[in-house]
Amino acid sequence: MLRDFYYILENGVPKPVDSIQEWGQWWEKTDRTVAKTRIGKVLVSTVFLGLNPQWEDALPLLFETLVFGGSLDGEMERYSTLDEAKIGHETMVKRVKCE
């Protein structure tokens, strides 16, 4: 169902949208970055996905932290809320620093 798949952020809160056109217009003009932290040559990036990859009946996973480079390259975590994403980003940064 479209409504359960496409999301935009309104004041930091994910909101499902009724049309792909509305989602596309928001997507083109929005910086979806939650946080980026560089540790040496490693980048930890957390973004708002705008899409819910969940197929089962569960909370949508709309934010993603991904590690680029280093021994944790490709390590990824997903979250349902902006607050979870911010905490998850800091947790991943600490993991990278310990490697």
C-alpha beads as a LAMMPS data file, in Angstrom:
LAMMPS data file: protein, C-alpha beads

99 atoms
98 bonds

1 atom types
1 bond types

-500.0 500.0 xlo xhi
-500.0 500.0 ylo yhi
-500.0 500.0 zlo zhi

Masses

1 110.0

Atoms # bond

1 1 1 0.000 0.000 0.000
2 1 1 1.459 3.359 -1.041
3 1 1 0.630 5.141 2.225
4 1 1 2.735 2.669 4.179
5 1 1 5.762 2.973 1.925
6 1 1 6.519 6.670 1.240
7 1 1 7.255 9.101 4.062
8 1 1 8.340 12.705 4.477
9 1 1 9.616 14.493 7.575
10 1 1 7.546 17.255 9.144
11 1 1 9.333 18.926 12.057
12 1 1 11.424 15.793 12.570
13 1 1 8.415 13.462 12.589
14 1 1 7.902 10.931 9.768
15 1 1 4.570 11.343 8.015
16 1 1 3.178 8.906 5.432
17 1 1 2.094 10.583 2.199
18 1 1 -0.773 9.775 -0.130
19 1 1 0.970 10.324 -3.440
20 1 1 4.311 9.579 -5.000
21 1 1 4.219 13.097 -6.502
22 1 1 4.064 14.694 -3.046
23 1 1 6.883 12.447 -1.874
24 1 1 9.013 13.207 -4.968
25 1 1 8.617 16.971 -4.615
26 1 1 9.630 16.797 -0.952
27 1 1 12.546 14.449 -1.763
28 1 1 14.054 16.782 -4.383
29 1 1 14.253 19.838 -2.126
30 1 1 15.113 18.277 1.250
31 1 1 18.415 17.517 2.924
32 1 1 17.740 14.151 4.535
33 1 1 20.986 14.086 6.517
34 1 1 20.579 13.417 10.227
35 1 1 24.310 13.295 11.048
36 1 1 27.707 12.698 9.432
37 1 1 30.863 12.010 11.391
38 1 1 34.300 11.465 9.897
39 1 1 36.817 9.471 11.940
40 1 1 40.058 9.429 9.980
41 1 1 39.196 7.850 6.621
42 1 1 35.930 6.375 7.920
43 1 1 32.562 8.082 7.471
44 1 1 29.517 7.334 9.616
45 1 1 26.386 8.653 7.927
46 1 1 22.817 8.704 9.209
47 1 1 19.982 9.720 6.895
48 1 1 16.205 9.714 6.614
49 1 1 15.346 7.077 3.987
50 1 1 11.856 8.316 3.135
51 1 1 10.931 4.737 2.252
52 1 1 9.857 1.944 4.547
53 1 1 11.672 -1.298 3.592
54 1 1 9.588 -3.321 6.097
55 1 1 7.206 -5.803 4.499
56 1 1 5.821 -7.291 7.682
57 1 1 3.386 -5.580 10.029
58 1 1 5.939 -3.735 12.165
59 1 1 7.108 -0.222 12.900
60 1 1 8.531 1.403 9.758
61 1 1 12.318 1.623 9.534
62 1 1 12.799 5.091 8.077
63 1 1 16.293 6.114 9.205
64 1 1 19.607 4.421 8.439
65 1 1 23.153 4.618 9.769
66 1 1 25.854 3.276 7.459
67 1 1 29.634 3.016 7.848
68 1 1 31.865 3.763 4.859
69 1 1 35.431 2.483 5.160
70 1 1 37.483 0.845 7.866
71 1 1 36.923 -2.533 9.478
72 1 1 33.185 -1.857 9.923
73 1 1 32.667 -0.885 6.270
74 1 1 29.077 -1.644 5.281
75 1 1 27.855 -1.963 8.849
76 1 1 24.272 -0.700 8.950
77 1 1 21.493 -0.093 11.451
78 1 1 17.932 1.138 10.825
79 1 1 15.533 2.969 13.120
80 1 1 11.913 4.063 13.327
81 1 1 12.322 7.503 14.910
82 1 1 14.617 10.495 14.631
83 1 1 15.626 10.169 18.293
84 1 1 16.580 6.505 17.779
85 1 1 18.584 7.505 14.695
86 1 1 20.535 10.172 16.590
87 1 1 21.354 7.744 19.410
88 1 1 22.197 5.015 16.894
89 1 1 24.542 7.349 15.040
90 1 1 26.484 8.142 18.220
91 1 1 26.593 4.443 19.115
92 1 1 28.045 3.600 15.701
93 1 1 30.604 6.414 15.998
94 1 1 31.752 4.909 19.313
95 1 1 32.023 1.460 17.682
96 1 1 34.164 2.867 14.875
97 1 1 36.430 4.647 17.349
98 1 1 36.969 1.371 19.248
99 1 1 38.044 -0.505 16.108

Bonds

1 1 1 2
2 1 2 3
3 1 3 4
4 1 4 5
5 1 5 6
6 1 6 7
7 1 7 8
8 1 8 9
9 1 9 10
10 1 10 11
11 1 11 12
12 1 12 13
13 1 13 14
14 1 14 15
15 1 15 16
16 1 16 17
17 1 17 18
18 1 18 19
19 1 19 20
20 1 20 21
21 1 21 22
22 1 22 23
23 1 23 24
24 1 24 25
25 1 25 26
26 1 26 27
27 1 27 28
28 1 28 29
29 1 29 30
30 1 30 31
31 1 31 32
32 1 32 33
33 1 33 34
34 1 34 35
35 1 35 36
36 1 36 37
37 1 37 38
38 1 38 39
39 1 39 40
40 1 40 41
41 1 41 42
42 1 42 43
43 1 43 44
44 1 44 45
45 1 45 46
46 1 46 47
47 1 47 48
48 1 48 49
49 1 49 50
50 1 50 51
51 1 51 52
52 1 52 53
53 1 53 54
54 1 54 55
55 1 55 56
56 1 56 57
57 1 57 58
58 1 58 59
59 1 59 60
60 1 60 61
61 1 61 62
62 1 62 63
63 1 63 64
64 1 64 65
65 1 65 66
66 1 66 67
67 1 67 68
68 1 68 69
69 1 69 70
70 1 70 71
71 1 71 72
72 1 72 73
73 1 73 74
74 1 74 75
75 1 75 76
76 1 76 77
77 1 77 78
78 1 78 79
79 1 79 80
80 1 80 81
81 1 81 82
82 1 82 83
83 1 83 84
84 1 84 85
85 1 85 86
86 1 86 87
87 1 87 88
88 1 88 89
89 1 89 90
90 1 90 91
91 1 91 92
92 1 92 93
93 1 93 94
94 1 94 95
95 1 95 96
96 1 96 97
97 1 97 98
98 1 98 99
